[in-house]
């Protein structure tokens, strides 16, 4: 559950006539957005459309090259992004980093929170310097839960999270009383959290009410409506274009599914293994804390050996799990670039 600041004013954040680009290439021009209290905006757009840049402007990390950014009265921002890993202190332990973020630190509650993100037992005393990228990401999310914000800006928050950690985050975001603006490829997260969809397109931004499922239904209805033809268009040619577009999209979806399936299958199998192993490790920790165990030296040695073996396996599986997620992200980026658009029609 989030530590939440008092409610903000009605207008949480506003961008007016904002322009931004890199190396002479404009990402967006004369773009405007108004977020009201309680808005939960999921940002959609093709890779390179400026989704993460928009979050960084809202967070104050980037300044618009033109236009204005205004943050409302009483707004406290918490921003999550993978590049924030550098802000973690390498010589602090996981628990020390979290204690720094807690306004009313209670080690029992903090360790429960860390446990929900798979920092259990001695792992809370690991130095930040030795954490993997996935572990640092999970630690940043734990800190976010304690930030006491009423506006969350989240850039791909479910990357590097397994199923159980994603469920913890989704549940916390669902119960969050403030406002949210997020970038994510996780459709389940968008459906559970978002109440508005912001679509970033080269021609401008469009804001739709509802979650991702509502947005899909809206476009399905619009696609089903007959499109008026100009005098220069022939019905037979329009039909051929529509059929060709659908064929290209079907081929793209089938190829994406074929490439995605083995990666997703291995990810899910690793998550099952890690879940079983961590449950067993928790059982062993409880047994190791009981003095009865050490009355039998052989039993104690066997338990310690099992504990060390399982820890090594979990570390190996977690490393592979992170590699697979990077593969999946690369695949999604590649396939997004290859997705047929209206310009692909013949």
N, C-alpha and C positions, 0 to 999 in steps of 0.2 A: 504494500500500500504506500502511495506517495505521501511525503510530507509536503503539504500545500500551503502557499502563502494566502493571505486574505484576498477576497475577490478584487479583480481589477475594475477599472472604469468600463463603460459600455464598449468603447472602441479600444481594442487591444493593440492593433498595429495597422499602419497605413503606409502604402507606397503610392506616390503620385507622380506620374510622368517619368518613371524611372528608365534610364538607359544604362546598359552595361555591356562591355565586350572585352575581348583579349586580342592584342596584336592586330588591331584594326578590324577585327571581325565582331560584329554586333551579335550578342546573344539575345537581347530583347531591347526594344525601343518604345518609348512613350507608354510603358506598361504601368498599370495601376491595380491596386488591390486594397480592399478594406476587410480586416478581420474583426468581427465583433466577439464579445465575451461569450464563451461556450462553443465557438466555432472549432471544428475538428477537420482541418483541410488536408487531404491527401493530394500530392502534386504528381501529375502524370505528364510525360513527354518523352520524346525519343532521346537517346544518348546524345549529349552535346547541346541539348536545348536550354541548359542553364538551371536545372532543378536545384542542384547543390549550391550553385551561386546565389540563387534566390534565398535559400535558407541562410547563407552566410551574410547576405545583406540585411535580412531581418535580425540576425544575431548581432549585427554591428561589427562583424569581422571584415566586411568589405563596405566601401562607401560608393554609392551610386555615382556614375560619371555625369549624370544629369538627373534632375528630379529630386524628390524628397522622400526621406524615410522618417516616419513619426511613430513613436511608441507611446501607448496610452498611459493614463494616470494609474499608479499603483501596480504596474506590470513588472513582474520579476521573471526573467528569462533563464531557462536552462537549455543549453544547446548540446546535442550529442552528434559526434562525427568520428569516423575512424581515425582521422588525422590528429585528434586530440590526445592520442596515446602518448605523444611527446610531452604532454603536460603532467603526466604522472611522475612522481619522484622515484628515480631508480633504486635508491637505497632504503626506501620505506617498505614495510611489509604490506601485504594486502589489507590486513586489519587496521594498520596505522593509517593507510590512505582513506579508509572508510571512516575512521574516527575523526579525521580532519573535516569530513563533510557533515557529520552528525551534530545537530544543535543541542540535543540532549542524549549524549552517548550512553548506551547501555549495551555492554558486550554481548549479553545473551541474545538480545534482539538483533544486533548487528550480525552475529554469527548465524542466526536463523536466516537472515536475508542473504548472506554469503552462501549458505548451504543451498538455498533455492537456485543459485547460479553456479553450483558445483564447486564451491570453495569449502571443502569440509575437512575436519580434523586439522592435521598439521599444515595443510595447504594455505591456511589463513596467515601463516607466518613466513610464507615465501616472499622473497624480495621481488619488487616490481621488475628489476633488471633481468630476472630469469624467467619471467612470464612469457608465454607465447602470445602471438597477436590475438588469438581468440580469447585467451584469459584476460588480457588487458581490456578488450572490448567488453567482456562481461563485468569487469571491475568498474569501468566507466558507467555502465548501466546501473550498477548498485549505487554509485555516487549520485547518479541522476535521481534515483528514487528518494534520496535524502536532501535534495537541493532546496526544497521549500519554494518552488517556483509555481507560478500560475499560468505561464506560457511555455510549452515544450516545443522545441525545434529539433526534429529527429531526422538524421540522414542515415537511412538503411540500418535501423536499430536491430533488426533480427539477423543480420549477417553474423556468422560464427556462433549462432545459438542453436542448441539441439531442441528437440520437441518439447521437453519439459520446461526448459528455460524460456522458450517462446511463449508457452502457455502462461508462465508466471508474468511475463512482460505484458502480454495481451490482456490478462485479467487486471493488472494494475492500471494499464492505460484505459481500459473500459470503465474503471471506477474513478478515474481522475476527474476532479471537479473543475479544472481550469480549461484552457484553450490549447489546441495542438495544431502544429503544422508539420507534416512529415513527407519524406521521400522514401518510397519502399517498392520493391517488386513483389512483396508478400500480399497476395490478394486477400487471404484470410484476415490479415491484420487490417487492411483497408475496409473490409466488410464489417469487421467488429468495431473499429474505432471511428472511422470517418463519417461525418455528416455533410461534407461538401467535397467535391472533386474539382481541382483546378487543373485545366488542361493547357499546357504550354505549347503553342504552335508558332511557326514562323510568322504567321499573319496576326498574331496577338494571343492574348490569354482569354479563356472562357471559364466561368465558374458555374458548376452544376450542383444542385441540391441533392443530397442523398449519399449513399456509400457507393462502392465500386459496382456492386450488383445492380443498383438502381441506374447507374450511368450506362452499363451495358444494355439494360433493358430499353433505355431511352434511345440509344443508337440503333438497336435492333428494330424498334418501331419506325424510326426515321428511314432506315434502309429499306423497310418494307413498303414505304410510300412511293408511288410512281413519280419519277422525275420528269418535269416538263421538258420537251425537246424544242430546240431552236429550229427555225425553218431549214437551216443547212444540215441538220442531223436527220438521218434516216433511221426508222425504228429497227430495221434488221441489223444495222451496224451497232446501235445501242445495245441490242440483245447480245450480239457477239462479244462486245466489250465486257458486258456484265458476266457472261459465262467464262470468258478468259480470265477475268479478275478472280472469280471464285475458284477456278482451277489452280491458279498460281497460289492463292491463299491456302487451299487445301494441301497442295504439295509442300508448302512451307511448314504448315502445322504438323504434317506427318513426319517430315524430316526432323523437325525440332523434337517431336515426341520420341523418335527412334534414338536420337543422340542423347536426350535427357534421361531416358528410362534407366540405362545401366548405372549412371552416376547417382540418380535418386535412389535406386535400389540398394546400392552399396552404402549410401548415407544412412538410410533407414535401418539397415542391418547393423551398422556400427552403433547407432543410437540405442538399439535394443541391447547390444553387448555391453555398452557403457552403463546403461541403466541397471542391468542385472549385476554387473561388477560393483558399481557404487553402492547398491543396496547391500551386497554381501560385505563390502568394506565397512559399512556402517555397523553391521552386525558384529564384525570382528572387533571393531573399536570398542564396542560395548563390552564384549567378552574380555578384551585386553585390560579394560578398566576394572575388572573384577578380580579380587585377590585369589579366588578359588583356582583360577587358571594356572597360577604359578606353583601350585602344590604338585603338579605333574609336569616335570621338565620336558618330557617327550611331547606332550600335548601342546605346551607353550611354544616349543620350537616349531612344531608343525603349523600352528596358527600364525606365528611370525613369518614363516616361509610363505604361507598362502597369502598373507597380507602384502608382502613385498612383491610377490609374483603378480598379484592382481593390480597393484599400483603401477607396475611397469607396463602391464597390458593396457590399462586405461590410458596411460600417457601415450603409448604407441597408437592406440585407436583414435584418441583425440587429435593427434597430429595428422593422421590420415584423414580424419573427418574434416579438418580445416583445409587440407589440400584439395579435397573433393569440392568443398564449397567455393574455393577459388576457381576450380575448373568450371563449376556450374555458373558462377558469375561471368566468367569469360565467355562461356557458351551463350548465355543470355545476351551479352553485349553484341557478340558476333551475329546471332540470329536476329536481333532487333535491327541491325543495319541491313540485313538481307530480306527483311519482311517486305512483301509486295505493297506498294502504295498505288494511289490512283495514277501516278505517272508511269507505272509499269504496264498499264493497259496498252493493248495493241489494237 
